[in-house]
Amino acid sequence: MQRYYRETTGELRKVNWPTRREATRLTQVVILVMVVFAIFLGGLDYLFLQFFAWLFSTG
């Protein structure tokens, strides 16, 4: 078990971690993309709702 933790720690030291600035910027990009997709999917859902409401009310 000690060997596992030692090797894991060694591998984690090799990782090229982003700077705080890079991490903040990437987090902002992810949040922006999530908001854009949420708005897009919400709009698409609304259009489908309206279409099917119209379809079943005229049938």
PDBQT receptor file of N, H, CA, C and O in Angstrom, charges set to zero:
ATOM      1  N   MET A   1       0.819  -1.183   0.000  1.00  0.00    +0.000 N 
ATOM      2  CA  MET A   1       0.000   0.000   0.000  1.00  0.00    +0.000 C 
ATOM      3  C   MET A   1       0.874   1.263   0.000  1.00  0.00    +0.000 C 
ATOM      4  O   MET A   1       0.553   2.242  -0.674  1.00  0.00    +0.000 OA
ATOM      5  N   GLN A   2       1.963   1.236   0.747  1.00  0.00    +0.000 N 
ATOM      6  H   GLN A   2       2.224   0.441   1.294  1.00  0.00    +0.000 HD
ATOM      7  CA  GLN A   2       2.875   2.382   0.760  1.00  0.00    +0.000 C 
ATOM      8  C   GLN A   2       3.449   2.637  -0.627  1.00  0.00    +0.000 C 
ATOM      9  O   GLN A   2       3.595   3.782  -1.055  1.00  0.00    +0.000 OA
ATOM     10  N   ARG A   3       3.767   1.565  -1.311  1.00  0.00    +0.000 N 
ATOM     11  H   ARG A   3       3.648   0.635  -0.963  1.00  0.00    +0.000 HD
ATOM     12  CA  ARG A   3       4.343   1.693  -2.647  1.00  0.00    +0.000 C 
ATOM     13  C   ARG A   3       3.347   2.374  -3.591  1.00  0.00    +0.000 C 
ATOM     14  O   ARG A   3       3.720   3.231  -4.393  1.00  0.00    +0.000 OA
ATOM     15  N   TYR A   4       2.100   1.988  -3.485  1.00  0.00    +0.000 N 
ATOM     16  H   TYR A   4       1.797   1.293  -2.833  1.00  0.00    +0.000 HD
ATOM     17  CA  TYR A   4       1.055   2.580  -4.323  1.00  0.00    +0.000 C 
ATOM     18  C   TYR A   4       0.989   4.093  -4.109  1.00  0.00    +0.000 C 
ATOM     19  O   TYR A   4       0.982   4.856  -5.075  1.00  0.00    +0.000 OA
ATOM     20  N   TYR A   5       0.942   4.527  -2.851  1.00  0.00    +0.000 N 
ATOM     21  H   TYR A   5       0.948   3.907  -2.066  1.00  0.00    +0.000 HD
ATOM     22  CA  TYR A   5       0.869   5.957  -2.553  1.00  0.00    +0.000 C 
ATOM     23  C   TYR A   5       2.129   6.690  -2.997  1.00  0.00    +0.000 C 
ATOM     24  O   TYR A   5       2.047   7.815  -3.489  1.00  0.00    +0.000 OA
ATOM     25  N   ARG A   6       3.272   6.076  -2.833  1.00  0.00    +0.000 N 
ATOM     26  H   ARG A   6       3.339   5.162  -2.433  1.00  0.00    +0.000 HD
ATOM     27  CA  ARG A   6       4.530   6.692  -3.255  1.00  0.00    +0.000 C 
ATOM     28  C   ARG A   6       4.541   6.878  -4.774  1.00  0.00    +0.000 C 
ATOM     29  O   ARG A   6       4.916   7.938  -5.275  1.00  0.00    +0.000 OA
ATOM     30  N   GLU A   7       4.128   5.839  -5.496  1.00  0.00    +0.000 N 
ATOM     31  H   GLU A   7       3.823   4.978  -5.089  1.00  0.00    +0.000 HD
ATOM     32  CA  GLU A   7       4.100   5.933  -6.961  1.00  0.00    +0.000 C 
ATOM     33  C   GLU A   7       3.049   6.937  -7.438  1.00  0.00    +0.000 C 
ATOM     34  O   GLU A   7       3.277   7.680  -8.393  1.00  0.00    +0.000 OA
ATOM     35  N   THR A   8       1.904   6.951  -6.768  1.00  0.00    +0.000 N 
ATOM     36  H   THR A   8       1.719   6.348  -5.992  1.00  0.00    +0.000 HD
ATOM     37  CA  THR A   8       0.857   7.904  -7.134  1.00  0.00    +0.000 C 
ATOM     38  C   THR A   8       1.330   9.332  -6.918  1.00  0.00    +0.000 C 
ATOM     39  O   THR A   8       1.119  10.194  -7.771  1.00  0.00    +0.000 OA
ATOM     40  N   THR A   9       1.964   9.584  -5.793  1.00  0.00    +0.000 N 
ATOM     41  H   THR A   9       2.135   8.883  -5.100  1.00  0.00    +0.000 HD
ATOM     42  CA  THR A   9       2.501  10.911  -5.511  1.00  0.00    +0.000 C 
ATOM     43  C   THR A   9       3.545  11.298  -6.550  1.00  0.00    +0.000 C 
ATOM     44  O   THR A   9       3.580  12.443  -7.000  1.00  0.00    +0.000 OA
ATOM     45  N   GLY A  10       4.382  10.365  -6.928  1.00  0.00    +0.000 N 
ATOM     46  H   GLY A  10       4.354   9.434  -6.563  1.00  0.00    +0.000 HD
ATOM     47  CA  GLY A  10       5.393  10.633  -7.951  1.00  0.00    +0.000 C 
ATOM     48  C   GLY A  10       4.773  10.991  -9.288  1.00  0.00    +0.000 C 
ATOM     49  O   GLY A  10       5.249  11.894  -9.976  1.00  0.00    +0.000 OA
ATOM     50  N   GLU A  11       3.714  10.289  -9.659  1.00  0.00    +0.000 N 
ATOM     51  H   GLU A  11       3.327   9.556  -9.100  1.00  0.00    +0.000 HD
ATOM     52  CA  GLU A  11       3.041  10.582 -10.928  1.00  0.00    +0.000 C 
ATOM     53  C   GLU A  11       2.354  11.943 -10.882  1.00  0.00    +0.000 C 
ATOM     54  O   GLU A  11       2.367  12.682 -11.866  1.00  0.00    +0.000 OA
ATOM     55  N   LEU A  12       1.756  12.273  -9.742  1.00  0.00    +0.000 N 
ATOM     56  H   LEU A  12       1.745  11.673  -8.942  1.00  0.00    +0.000 HD
ATOM     57  CA  LEU A  12       1.082  13.566  -9.625  1.00  0.00    +0.000 C 
ATOM     58  C   LEU A  12       2.065  14.728  -9.706  1.00  0.00    +0.000 C 
ATOM     59  O   LEU A  12       1.691  15.819 -10.135  1.00  0.00    +0.000 OA
ATOM     60  N   ARG A  13       3.302  14.514  -9.306  1.00  0.00    +0.000 N 
ATOM     61  H   ARG A  13       3.605  13.627  -8.957  1.00  0.00    +0.000 HD
ATOM     62  CA  ARG A  13       4.309  15.570  -9.408  1.00  0.00    +0.000 C 
ATOM     63  C   ARG A  13       4.707  15.825 -10.861  1.00  0.00    +0.000 C 
ATOM     64  O   ARG A  13       5.199  16.904 -11.191  1.00  0.00    +0.000 OA
ATOM     65  N   LYS A  14       4.497  14.837 -11.725  1.00  0.00    +0.000 N 
ATOM     66  H   LYS A  14       4.097  13.960 -11.457  1.00  0.00    +0.000 HD
ATOM     67  CA  LYS A  14       4.846  14.979 -13.138  1.00  0.00    +0.000 C 
ATOM     68  C   LYS A  14       3.787  15.753 -13.927  1.00  0.00    +0.000 C 
ATOM     69  O   LYS A  14       4.042  16.201 -15.045  1.00  0.00    +0.000 OA
ATOM     70  N   VAL A  15       2.607  15.906 -13.341  1.00  0.00    +0.000 N 
ATOM     71  H   VAL A  15       2.400  15.542 -12.433  1.00  0.00    +0.000 HD
ATOM     72  CA  VAL A  15       1.506  16.564 -14.043  1.00  0.00    +0.000 C 
ATOM     73  C   VAL A  15       1.815  18.046 -14.221  1.00  0.00    +0.000 C 
ATOM     74  O   VAL A  15       2.313  18.706 -13.309  1.00  0.00    +0.000 OA
ATOM     75  N   ASN A  16       1.514  18.554 -15.407  1.00  0.00    +0.000 N 
ATOM     76  H   ASN A  16       1.110  18.019 -16.148  1.00  0.00    +0.000 HD
ATOM     77  CA  ASN A  16       1.691  19.976 -15.689  1.00  0.00    +0.000 C 
ATOM     78  C   ASN A  16       0.396  20.689 -15.293  1.00  0.00    +0.000 C 
ATOM     79  O   ASN A  16      -0.514  20.832 -16.110  1.00  0.00    +0.000 OA
ATOM     80  N   TRP A  17       0.319  21.132 -14.043  1.00  0.00    +0.000 N 
ATOM     81  H   TRP A  17       1.058  21.016 -13.379  1.00  0.00    +0.000 HD
ATOM     82  CA  TRP A  17      -0.890  21.757 -13.518  1.00  0.00    +0.000 C 
ATOM     83  C   TRP A  17      -1.055  23.158 -14.092  1.00  0.00    +0.000 C 
ATOM     84  O   TRP A  17      -0.065  23.864 -14.286  1.00  0.00    +0.000 OA
ATOM     85  N   PRO A  18      -2.299  23.573 -14.370  1.00  0.00    +0.000 N 
ATOM     86  CA  PRO A  18      -2.513  24.932 -14.878  1.00  0.00    +0.000 C 
ATOM     87  C   PRO A  18      -2.292  25.964 -13.769  1.00  0.00    +0.000 C 
ATOM     88  O   PRO A  18      -2.416  25.665 -12.581  1.00  0.00    +0.000 OA
ATOM     89  N   THR A  19      -1.967  27.167 -14.188  1.00  0.00    +0.000 N 
ATOM     90  H   THR A  19      -1.867  27.410 -15.153  1.00  0.00    +0.000 HD
ATOM     91  CA  THR A  19      -1.838  28.247 -13.212  1.00  0.00    +0.000 C 
ATOM     92  C   THR A  19      -3.238  28.638 -12.735  1.00  0.00    +0.000 C 
ATOM     93  O   THR A  19      -4.244  28.237 -13.322  1.00  0.00    +0.000 OA
ATOM     94  N   ARG A  20      -3.281  29.416 -11.676  1.00  0.00    +0.000 N 
ATOM     95  H   ARG A  20      -2.464  29.741 -11.199  1.00  0.00    +0.000 HD
ATOM     96  CA  ARG A  20      -4.580  29.868 -11.160  1.00  0.00    +0.000 C 
ATOM     97  C   ARG A  20      -5.322  30.665 -12.238  1.00  0.00    +0.000 C 
ATOM     98  O   ARG A  20      -6.535  30.526 -12.397  1.00  0.00    +0.000 OA
ATOM     99  N   ARG A  21      -4.589  31.491 -12.968  1.00  0.00    +0.000 N 
ATOM    100  H   ARG A  21      -3.604  31.604 -12.839  1.00  0.00    +0.000 HD
ATOM    101  CA  ARG A  21      -5.205  32.305 -14.023  1.00  0.00    +0.000 C 
ATOM    102  C   ARG A  21      -5.788  31.419 -15.129  1.00  0.00    +0.000 C 
ATOM    103  O   ARG A  21      -6.908  31.646 -15.586  1.00  0.00    +0.000 OA
ATOM    104  N   GLU A  22      -5.023  30.413 -15.554  1.00  0.00    +0.000 N 
ATOM    105  H   GLU A  22      -4.114  30.228 -15.182  1.00  0.00    +0.000 HD
ATOM    106  CA  GLU A  22      -5.513  29.490 -16.589  1.00  0.00    +0.000 C 
ATOM    107  C   GLU A  22      -6.738  28.728 -16.102  1.00  0.00    +0.000 C 
ATOM    108  O   GLU A  22      -7.711  28.573 -16.841  1.00  0.00    +0.000 OA
ATOM    109  N   ALA A  23      -6.695  28.256 -14.870  1.00  0.00    +0.000 N 
ATOM    110  H   ALA A  23      -5.905  28.382 -14.270  1.00  0.00    +0.000 HD
ATOM    111  CA  ALA A  23      -7.820  27.500 -14.318  1.00  0.00    +0.000 C 
ATOM    112  C   ALA A  23      -9.069  28.371 -14.230  1.00  0.00    +0.000 C 
ATOM    113  O   ALA A  23     -10.174  27.912 -14.522  1.00  0.00    +0.000 OA
ATOM    114  N   THR A  24      -8.892  29.623 -13.829  1.00  0.00    +0.000 N 
ATOM    115  H   THR A  24      -7.995  29.995 -13.592  1.00  0.00    +0.000 HD
ATOM    116  CA  THR A  24     -10.027  30.545 -13.747  1.00  0.00    +0.000 C 
ATOM    117  C   THR A  24     -10.611  30.796 -15.129  1.00  0.00    +0.000 C 
ATOM    118  O   THR A  24     -11.829  30.776 -15.305  1.00  0.00    +0.000 OA
ATOM    119  N   ARG A  25      -9.754  31.030 -16.098  1.00  0.00    +0.000 N 
ATOM    120  H   ARG A  25      -8.764  31.047 -15.954  1.00  0.00    +0.000 HD
ATOM    121  CA  ARG A  25     -10.218  31.298 -17.469  1.00  0.00    +0.000 C 
ATOM    122  C   ARG A  25     -10.945  30.084 -18.044  1.00  0.00    +0.000 C 
ATOM    123  O   ARG A  25     -12.003  30.230 -18.657  1.00  0.00    +0.000 OA
ATOM    124  N   LEU A  26     -10.393  28.901 -17.855  1.00  0.00    +0.000 N 
ATOM    125  H   LEU A  26      -9.533  28.783 -17.358  1.00  0.00    +0.000 HD
ATOM    126  CA  LEU A  26     -11.035  27.691 -18.369  1.00  0.00    +0.000 C 
ATOM    127  C   LEU A  26     -12.370  27.437 -17.679  1.00  0.00    +0.000 C 
ATOM    128  O   LEU A  26     -13.316  26.969 -18.313  1.00  0.00    +0.000 OA
ATOM    129  N   THR A  27     -12.454  27.740 -16.392  1.00  0.00    +0.000 N 
ATOM    130  H   THR A  27     -11.686  28.120 -15.877  1.00  0.00    +0.000 HD
ATOM    131  CA  THR A  27     -13.712  27.591 -15.664  1.00  0.00    +0.000 C 
ATOM    132  C   THR A  27     -14.762  28.543 -16.224  1.00  0.00    +0.000 C 
ATOM    133  O   THR A  27     -15.925  28.169 -16.374  1.00  0.00    +0.000 OA
ATOM    134  N   GLN A  28     -14.358  29.765 -16.530  1.00  0.00    +0.000 N 
ATOM    135  H   GLN A  28     -13.413  30.069 -16.408  1.00  0.00    +0.000 HD
ATOM    136  CA  GLN A  28     -15.284  30.730 -17.120  1.00  0.00    +0.000 C 
ATOM    137  C   GLN A  28     -15.787  30.258 -18.481  1.00  0.00    +0.000 C 
ATOM    138  O   GLN A  28     -16.965  30.415 -18.801  1.00  0.00    +0.000 OA
ATOM    139  N   VAL A  29     -14.902  29.685 -19.271  1.00  0.00    +0.000 N 
ATOM    140  H   VAL A  29     -13.945  29.557 -19.011  1.00  0.00    +0.000 HD
ATOM    141  CA  VAL A  29     -15.296  29.178 -20.589  1.00  0.00    +0.000 C 
ATOM    142  C   VAL A  29     -16.309  28.048 -20.436  1.00  0.00    +0.000 C 
ATOM    143  O   VAL A  29     -17.305  28.004 -21.158  1.00  0.00    +0.000 OA
ATOM    144  N   VAL A  30     -16.059  27.138 -19.503  1.00  0.00    +0.000 N 
ATOM    145  H   VAL A  30     -15.250  27.174 -18.917  1.00  0.00    +0.000 HD
ATOM    146  CA  VAL A  30     -16.975  26.015 -19.283  1.00  0.00    +0.000 C 
ATOM    147  C   VAL A  30     -18.348  26.526 -18.844  1.00  0.00    +0.000 C 
ATOM    148  O   VAL A  30     -19.371  26.057 -19.343  1.00  0.00    +0.000 OA
ATOM    149  N   ILE A  31     -18.375  27.480 -17.920  1.00  0.00    +0.000 N 
ATOM    150  H   ILE A  31     -17.543  27.861 -17.515  1.00  0.00    +0.000 HD
ATOM    151  CA  ILE A  31     -19.651  28.023 -17.451  1.00  0.00    +0.000 C 
ATOM    152  C   ILE A  31     -20.390  28.716 -18.589  1.00  0.00    +0.000 C 
ATOM    153  O   ILE A  31     -21.603  28.558 -18.726  1.00  0.00    +0.000 OA
ATOM    154  N   LEU A  32     -19.674  29.479 -19.403  1.00  0.00    +0.000 N 
ATOM    155  H   LEU A  32     -18.688  29.608 -19.292  1.00  0.00    +0.000 HD
ATOM    156  CA  LEU A  32     -20.295  30.159 -20.539  1.00  0.00    +0.000 C 
ATOM    157  C   LEU A  32     -20.900  29.154 -21.521  1.00  0.00    +0.000 C 
ATOM    158  O   LEU A  32     -22.030  29.333 -21.976  1.00  0.00    +0.000 OA
ATOM    159  N   VAL A  33     -20.159  28.114 -21.844  1.00  0.00    +0.000 N 
ATOM    160  H   VAL A  33     -19.241  27.969 -21.474  1.00  0.00    +0.000 HD
ATOM    161  CA  VAL A  33     -20.660  27.094 -22.773  1.00  0.00    +0.000 C 
ATOM    162  C   VAL A  33     -21.892  26.408 -22.186  1.00  0.00    +0.000 C 
ATOM    163  O   VAL A  33     -22.855  26.144 -22.906  1.00  0.00    +0.000 OA
ATOM    164  N   MET A  34     -21.868  26.118 -20.889  1.00  0.00    +0.000 N 
ATOM    165  H   MET A  34     -21.086  26.332 -20.304  1.00  0.00    +0.000 HD
ATOM    166  CA  MET A  34     -23.023  25.485 -20.247  1.00  0.00    +0.000 C 
ATOM    167  C   MET A  34     -24.253  26.380 -20.315  1.00  0.00    +0.000 C 
ATOM    168  O   MET A  34     -25.355  25.898 -20.574  1.00  0.00    +0.000 OA
ATOM    169  N   VAL A  35     -24.078  27.675 -20.085  1.00  0.00    +0.000 N 
ATOM    170  H   VAL A  35     -23.182  28.067 -19.874  1.00  0.00    +0.000 HD
ATOM    171  CA  VAL A  35     -25.203  28.609 -20.133  1.00  0.00    +0.000 C 
ATOM    172  C   VAL A  35     -25.758  28.696 -21.552  1.00  0.00    +0.000 C 
ATOM    173  O   VAL A  35     -26.973  28.684 -21.745  1.00  0.00    +0.000 OA
ATOM    174  N   VAL A  36     -24.875  28.784 -22.545  1.00  0.00    +0.000 N 
ATOM    175  H   VAL A  36     -23.888  28.794 -22.389  1.00  0.00    +0.000 HD
ATOM    176  CA  VAL A  36     -25.322  28.861 -23.940  1.00  0.00    +0.000 C 
ATOM    177  C   VAL A  36     -26.098  27.603 -24.319  1.00  0.00    +0.000 C 
ATOM    178  O   VAL A  36     -27.161  27.700 -24.933  1.00  0.00    +0.000 OA
ATOM    179  N   PHE A  37     -25.590  26.433 -23.967  1.00  0.00    +0.000 N 
ATOM    180  H   PHE A  37     -24.727  26.355 -23.468  1.00  0.00    +0.000 HD
ATOM    181  CA  PHE A  37     -26.292  25.192 -24.284  1.00  0.00    +0.000 C 
ATOM    182  C   PHE A  37     -27.609  25.082 -23.529  1.00  0.00    +0.000 C 
ATOM    183  O   PHE A  37     -28.589  24.577 -24.077  1.00  0.00    +0.000 OA
ATOM    184  N   ALA A  38     -27.654  25.540 -22.286  1.00  0.00    +0.000 N 
ATOM    185  H   ALA A  38     -26.858  25.950 -21.840  1.00  0.00    +0.000 HD
ATOM    186  CA  ALA A  38     -28.898  25.500 -21.516  1.00  0.00    +0.000 C 
ATOM    187  C   ALA A  38     -29.959  26.378 -22.170  1.00  0.00    +0.000 C 
ATOM    188  O   ALA A  38     -31.120  25.983 -22.275  1.00  0.00    +0.000 OA
ATOM    189  N   ILE A  39     -29.558  27.565 -22.609  1.00  0.00    +0.000 N 
ATOM    190  H   ILE A  39     -28.614  27.886 -22.524  1.00  0.00    +0.000 HD
ATOM    191  CA  ILE A  39     -30.504  28.454 -23.292  1.00  0.00    +0.000 C 
ATOM    192  C   ILE A  39     -30.961  27.834 -24.606  1.00  0.00    +0.000 C 
ATOM    193  O   ILE A  39     -32.148  27.868 -24.931  1.00  0.00    +0.000 OA
ATOM    194  N   PHE A  40     -30.029  27.272 -25.354  1.00  0.00    +0.000 N 
ATOM    195  H   PHE A  40     -29.065  27.245 -25.090  1.00  0.00    +0.000 HD
ATOM    196  CA  PHE A  40     -30.368  26.632 -26.627  1.00  0.00    +0.000 C 
ATOM    197  C   PHE A  40     -31.339  25.474 -26.422  1.00  0.00    +0.000 C 
ATOM    198  O   PHE A  40     -32.357  25.384 -27.109  1.00  0.00    +0.000 OA
ATOM    199  N   LEU A  41     -31.027  24.590 -25.480  1.00  0.00    +0.000 N 
ATOM    200  H   LEU A  41     -30.200  24.662 -24.922  1.00  0.00    +0.000 HD
ATOM    201  CA  LEU A  41     -31.895  23.437 -25.242  1.00  0.00    +0.000 C 
ATOM    202  C   LEU A  41     -33.243  23.855 -24.668  1.00  0.00    +0.000 C 
ATOM    203  O   LEU A  41     -34.269  23.256 -24.993  1.00  0.00    +0.000 OA
ATOM    204  N   GLY A  42     -33.246  24.875 -23.818  1.00  0.00    +0.000 N 
ATOM    205  H   GLY A  42     -32.413  25.361 -23.554  1.00  0.00    +0.000 HD
ATOM    206  CA  GLY A  42     -34.517  25.387 -23.302  1.00  0.00    +0.000 C 
ATOM    207  C   GLY A  42     -35.384  25.942 -24.416  1.00  0.00    +0.000 C 
ATOM    208  O   GLY A  42     -36.592  25.707 -24.446  1.00  0.00    +0.000 OA
ATOM    209  N   GLY A  43     -34.768  26.681 -25.335  1.00  0.00    +0.000 N 
ATOM    210  H   GLY A  43     -33.787  26.873 -25.311  1.00  0.00    +0.000 HD
ATOM    211  CA  GLY A  43     -35.505  27.209 -26.477  1.00  0.00    +0.000 C 
ATOM    212  C   GLY A  43     -36.026  26.109 -27.381  1.00  0.00    +0.000 C 
ATOM    213  O   GLY A  43     -37.160  26.168 -27.854  1.00  0.00    +0.000 OA
ATOM    214  N   LEU A  44     -35.205  25.117 -27.617  1.00  0.00    +0.000 N 
ATOM    215  H   LEU A  44     -34.283  25.068 -27.232  1.00  0.00    +0.000 HD
ATOM    216  CA  LEU A  44     -35.621  23.981 -28.439  1.00  0.00    +0.000 C 
ATOM    217  C   LEU A  44     -36.778  23.234 -27.785  1.00  0.00    +0.000 C 
ATOM    218  O   LEU A  44     -37.728  22.841 -28.461  1.00  0.00    +0.000 OA
ATOM    219  N   ASP A  45     -36.699  23.042 -26.485  1.00  0.00    +0.000 N 
ATOM    220  H   ASP A  45     -35.927  23.361 -25.936  1.00  0.00    +0.000 HD
ATOM    221  CA  ASP A  45     -37.767  22.382 -25.743  1.00  0.00    +0.000 C 
ATOM    222  C   ASP A  45     -39.067  23.179 -25.855  1.00  0.00    +0.000 C 
ATOM    223  O   ASP A  45     -40.138  22.608 -26.060  1.00  0.00    +0.000 OA
ATOM    224  N   TYR A  46     -38.963  24.485 -25.721  1.00  0.00    +0.000 N 
ATOM    225  H   TYR A  46     -38.093  24.948 -25.554  1.00  0.00    +0.000 HD
ATOM    226  CA  TYR A  46     -40.142  25.347 -25.832  1.00  0.00    +0.000 C 
ATOM    227  C   TYR A  46     -40.760  25.247 -27.227  1.00  0.00    +0.000 C 
ATOM    228  O   TYR A  46     -41.981  25.164 -27.360  1.00  0.00    +0.000 OA
ATOM    229  N   LEU A  47     -39.922  25.254 -28.269  1.00  0.00    +0.000 N 
ATOM    230  H   LEU A  47     -38.930  25.321 -28.161  1.00  0.00    +0.000 HD
ATOM    231  CA  LEU A  47     -40.441  25.141 -29.636  1.00  0.00    +0.000 C 
ATOM    232  C   LEU A  47     -41.146  23.807 -29.858  1.00  0.00    +0.000 C 
ATOM    233  O   LEU A  47     -42.214  23.765 -30.469  1.00  0.00    +0.000 OA
ATOM    234  N   PHE A  48     -40.561  22.724 -29.370  1.00  0.00    +0.000 N 
ATOM    235  H   PHE A  48     -39.693  22.758 -28.874  1.00  0.00    +0.000 HD
ATOM    236  CA  PHE A  48     -41.215  21.418 -29.498  1.00  0.00    +0.000 C 
ATOM    237  C   PHE A  48     -42.534  21.390 -28.736  1.00  0.00    +0.000 C 
ATOM    238  O   PHE A  48     -43.521  20.837 -29.219  1.00  0.00    +0.000 OA
ATOM    239  N   LEU A  49     -42.552  21.984 -27.551  1.00  0.00    +0.000 N 
ATOM    240  H   LEU A  49     -41.749  22.434 -27.158  1.00  0.00    +0.000 HD
ATOM    241  CA  LEU A  49     -43.775  22.042 -26.758  1.00  0.00    +0.000 C 
ATOM    242  C   LEU A  49     -44.867  22.780 -27.520  1.00  0.00    +0.000 C 
ATOM    243  O   LEU A  49     -46.004  22.314 -27.593  1.00  0.00    +0.000 OA
ATOM    244  N   GLN A  50     -44.520  23.930 -28.085  1.00  0.00    +0.000 N 
ATOM    245  H   GLN A  50     -43.596  24.308 -28.025  1.00  0.00    +0.000 HD
ATOM    246  CA  GLN A  50     -45.498  24.710 -28.842  1.00  0.00    +0.000 C 
ATOM    247  C   GLN A  50     -45.957  23.963 -30.090  1.00  0.00    +0.000 C 
ATOM    248  O   GLN A  50     -47.143  23.979 -30.421  1.00  0.00    +0.000 OA
ATOM    249  N   PHE A  51     -45.038  23.317 -30.773  1.00  0.00    +0.000 N 
ATOM    250  H   PHE A  51     -44.075  23.304 -30.504  1.00  0.00    +0.000 HD
ATOM    251  CA  PHE A  51     -45.384  22.574 -31.982  1.00  0.00    +0.000 C 
ATOM    252  C   PHE A  51     -46.346  21.435 -31.674  1.00  0.00    +0.000 C 
ATOM    253  O   PHE A  51     -47.356  21.275 -32.359  1.00  0.00    +0.000 OA
ATOM    254  N   PHE A  52     -46.046  20.646 -30.656  1.00  0.00    +0.000 N 
ATOM    255  H   PHE A  52     -45.226  20.776 -30.099  1.00  0.00    +0.000 HD
ATOM    256  CA  PHE A  52     -46.912  19.515 -30.337  1.00  0.00    +0.000 C 
ATOM    257  C   PHE A  52     -48.243  19.970 -29.744  1.00  0.00    +0.000 C 
ATOM    258  O   PHE A  52     -49.263  19.315 -29.954  1.00  0.00    +0.000 OA
ATOM    259  N   ALA A  53     -48.250  21.069 -29.014  1.00  0.00    +0.000 N 
ATOM    260  H   ALA A  53     -47.421  21.602 -28.843  1.00  0.00    +0.000 HD
ATOM    261  CA  ALA A  53     -49.516  21.613 -28.517  1.00  0.00    +0.000 C 
ATOM    262  C   ALA A  53     -50.387  22.036 -29.697  1.00  0.00    +0.000 C 
ATOM    263  O   ALA A  53     -51.588  21.766 -29.708  1.00  0.00    +0.000 OA
ATOM    264  N   TRP A  54     -49.795  22.690 -30.679  1.00  0.00    +0.000 N 
ATOM    265  H   TRP A  54     -48.819  22.909 -30.670  1.00  0.00    +0.000 HD
ATOM    266  CA  TRP A  54     -50.534  23.088 -31.879  1.00  0.00    +0.000 C 
ATOM    267  C   TRP A  54     -51.001  21.866 -32.660  1.00  0.00    +0.000 C 
ATOM    268  O   TRP A  54     -52.141  21.815 -33.122  1.00  0.00    +0.000 OA
ATOM    269  N   LEU A  55     -50.112  20.879 -32.808  1.00  0.00    +0.000 N 
ATOM    270  H   LEU A  55     -49.185  20.921 -32.433  1.00  0.00    +0.000 HD
ATOM    271  CA  LEU A  55     -50.424  19.680 -33.576  1.00  0.00    +0.000 C 
ATOM    272  C   LEU A  55     -51.605  18.930 -32.978  1.00  0.00    +0.000 C 
ATOM    273  O   LEU A  55     -52.500  18.505 -33.709  1.00  0.00    +0.000 OA
ATOM    274  N   PHE A  56     -51.620  18.764 -31.669  1.00  0.00    +0.000 N 
ATOM    275  H   PHE A  56     -50.893  19.110 -31.076  1.00  0.00    +0.000 HD
ATOM    276  CA  PHE A  56     -52.682  17.991 -31.031  1.00  0.00    +0.000 C 
ATOM    277  C   PHE A  56     -53.960  18.805 -30.834  1.00  0.00    +0.000 C 
ATOM    278  O   PHE A  56     -55.034  18.227 -30.673  1.00  0.00    +0.000 OA
ATOM    279  N   SER A  57     -53.864  20.111 -30.843  1.00  0.00    +0.000 N 
ATOM    280  H   SER A  57     -52.991  20.580 -30.973  1.00  0.00    +0.000 HD
ATOM    281  CA  SER A  57     -55.078  20.916 -30.694  1.00  0.00    +0.000 C 
ATOM    282  C   SER A  57     -55.829  21.032 -32.017  1.00  0.00    +0.000 C 
ATOM    283  O   SER A  57     -57.039  21.260 -32.016  1.00  0.00    +0.000 OA
ATOM    284  N   THR A  58     -55.141  20.880 -33.139  1.00  0.00    +0.000 N 
ATOM    285  H   THR A  58     -54.158  20.695 -33.140  1.00  0.00    +0.000 HD
ATOM    286  CA  THR A  58     -55.797  20.988 -34.443  1.00  0.00    +0.000 C 
ATOM    287  C   THR A  58     -56.233  19.629 -34.970  1.00  0.00    +0.000 C 
ATOM    288  O   THR A  58     -56.979  19.554 -35.945  1.00  0.00    +0.000 OA
ATOM    289  N   GLY A  59     -55.780  18.563 -34.341  1.00  0.00    +0.000 N 
ATOM    290  H   GLY A  59     -55.174  18.624 -33.548  1.00  0.00    +0.000 HD
ATOM    291  CA  GLY A  59     -56.070  17.217 -34.834  1.00  0.00    +0.000 C 
ATOM    292  C   GLY A  59     -57.371  16.738 -34.361  1.00  0.00    +0.000 C 
ATOM    293  O   GLY A  59     -57.772  15.620 -34.683  1.00  0.00    +0.000 OA
TER     294      GLY A  59
